[in-house]
Amino acid sequence: MDILILFVDISFIIVQYFKEKSICTEIKGNGVLSKNTIKNDFLYNCIYEIIEDERKEFYIVQDIYKNKLKEVDEFVTQSVHDIKIDISVCELIVDEFDDNDILVNRIECIKYKVNEILAVTRSNSFNNDIFAQRVNINEVIKKAIKENYIFFISKNISINNESEKFMVISDMKWVQYIISQILNNCTKYVKEYGEVRIYTKEEESVYHLYIEDNGVGISGQDIGRIFEKSFTGENGRKNIKSTGMGLYYVKKICKQLKINIKVESEKNVYTRVELIFKKS
């Protein structure tokens, strides 16, 4: 009789073992637990119901936050467009004055920051705001220079654009944003009468675009962290305009566009940013 009880106990343990193993295997393989697997197990059914309730609640909360973020994005976008109209009016008024260089410079700063806010807002829904097309990188460089020309002029920084024409499949607006951000950084960290050089190199499968300046450079302890969110580093602490967000978003957008970005620098000598585009 004892042997029979022992046999039944062992059989029950073996059956339970394979049942539990089957459930664990399904969870590991699929990341979820199906209702059919546990339909006759009271304990697992209870756990399953709790998990399902939590999951439904999570999706409800997620949708609420998504809608709130969408509302904020729409508000910021509309506000930025309204501000840009006011800026245009200010520009018309300033044109009536003599010796208005300082005012023009400040207005350009405001315009740049407003456009940056708009770009950051759009980058949060990047996949919905991308248009792939053939992009002439040389033309984009010229537009990015024009966006920053007032900052270069105000510090008498010379720009040597030696870039060759090349075409890639990408989003023109976002590529211009990337290049414009890099050039804007040059204006912040290159001293008066400094120099920025833009040049290109072609290889079998990629194009290289280099933007190099003879500014203050980046210290060895900082260069590995320049793409981190809100990181300003040694140079940023000396520059009140630095937010630590520009290169963070540059890196983020480069990743989405499959553009490789590298930075080399030597303190008080140079900084070279390299963008690598795959050939179409």
Order of alpha helices (4+ residues) and beta strands (2+ residues): alpha-alpha-alpha-beta-alpha-beta-beta-alpha-beta-beta-alpha-alpha-alpha-beta-beta
